[in-house]
């Protein structure tokens, strides 16, 4: 809206000089105006344009990088009249990304952070204090588990890490001092799902808040706010970036009051996303739907291949008919898509699983991270979840030979050929020897 006067001027000037016949007609339609209400635009269009207007001074189609610490005020009385004073609190480039993510996720507002863990920390600190209790999934990103188990427990908060696949189990662990229910769906790395609508209804019936880490899903698969979730966490490092270029996080709040609490913690902690990373993420987010659809297609084909291979013991992917929570996956995930993440174990246990990961050939890369264009193979017990207690990892099924795959956009036949080569090369009988665990990252 702030760009309309400039756009109208440009459009009228062009209209005056364009006709060659000498005939000039004024049309009711104006260049620069939207063809329909922005709320009615499709997701693919919102991914490109949500939150973004052409620069009001130059008309630049991309949001500029406001690499500025401070902002000049016109007078003391007009302090913050333009919305900005100091970039630890708010930055114009970051604000545009926050508005885009809030619109994509269906929330009231979003706050963008320097990392995904910074976003998670903000959720806990904005909803809990010493003496409060949280019921949290026993299967989540390892950093989330570590922060709650050590940092926040040391500050006097209580956490029960439990199975979130059964609503009755969650309800049974609620206490008089419970303030927050913290879910992750799909869970990292086991892909167990939480019935978000049912848990949100339970939370509201008890006057509690429900936060959900929806990083594995992205708004292409599910929008937790639509299921009644109060706070949504996204590690933008993953699918929103999708190019292994940045680290970042976002918290989407369903209400103005919660948004203000999260923004307050962002300012207090001083962990706002950098303007340069916000600029990168504004660009990479445009192709989110295209990337995720290709990743889902590839993941489905790879999961089906693995399920048929004689040396694979178990494979889990929400798109498989054998997935234990298939009914919930089909009901909760949108567009018939189930994500680009899957996991499997090979016959022979830990030693065989480690041998496969050590032999995996390109286009797979053995490393951490997920959601990127490049396909990634990860050993959670050593990499992403090494900071969990060993007994807690085993309790949720993360063995030392557990193989997590983040499927990229390469051709599925090339990805399958690499997996097949490593699987076929495994000896028929490979002793399951306990491998030494790495220290927490």
Helices and strands as residue ranges (DSSP letters): H 4-18, G 38-40, H 43-49, H 92-105, E 109-113, H 116-127, E 133-137, H 142-146, I 147-152, H 153-154, E 158-162, H 167-172, E 178-184, H 196-205, E 209-213, H 218-221, G 224-227, E 231-234, E 249-253, H 256-269, H 275-284, G 285-287, H 288-308, E 312-316, H 326-332, E 341-346, H 349-359, E 365-366, E 376-378, H 390-395, E 403-406, H 412-425
